[in-house]
Structures are given as structure tokens and as C-alpha cells.
Amino acid sequence: MNDWVRVCATSELLPGESAVAWDGDTPILVVNLDGEFYAVEDKCTHEDFELSAGAIDGGQVECTLHGARFDLRTGEALCPPAYSPVPRFPVKLEGGAVWTRDDR
Ligand code: FES
């Protein structure tokens, strides 16, 4: 299992904001939704496009390539053309920073 990866200072990820961190080869999209932190793989399960390029609204992210939407809290695919959920990763707040890791 990999070590935790520092995403940014907690003060740099305010409600409604997002950031991308890399754990090895895995891009991870970390979001602050109303003070709760969530992380998913930054890769659409339709054609691997980066989800971080899309708009985040109402706890969902929309892939800019073909419009699939994912629930950022659960990873669930909400509409075609994506059908598989996006992997979720843990987030912790420690030492004034946000941390995540690919725990697969
Ligand atoms: S790559 Fe995301 S919807 Fe097609």
C-alpha cells in the first residue's frame, strides 16, 4: 500500500474548490464539498479523460469530453456514456494539510 500524498494546505482547498494530486501514476481529484473532503480518481471511466477539467456542481463532476457525470461522494456514474463508478480514495487532514492516497 502506498504512503499518503500531500495535496495542499487545508487553507488552499476551501468549500467548492478542488485540487489534483498524483500518487505514483494515479491522478487523484480532491474536492471540498461544504467542508467535507472527497477524493476520486481523476479519470473518467468512459474514455479516461481527466475529470478535473470538468465543472463541479452540487457534489457532481461533469466530464467535459462527452458529458458523463459522477457523484463525487460515492464515485457513482450518474449518466451515460459512463456506466462504471470512478474509484474513490481516502482523504485525511493532518498537520494543516490535505492528504490522499491510492489505496487499491
Ligand atoms: S471520456 Fe468522459 S464522458 Fe467520455
Residues whose N, C-alpha, C, O or C-beta is under 5 A from the ligand:
A	BS01	FES	C44 H46 E47 D48 F49 C63 L65 H66 G67 A68
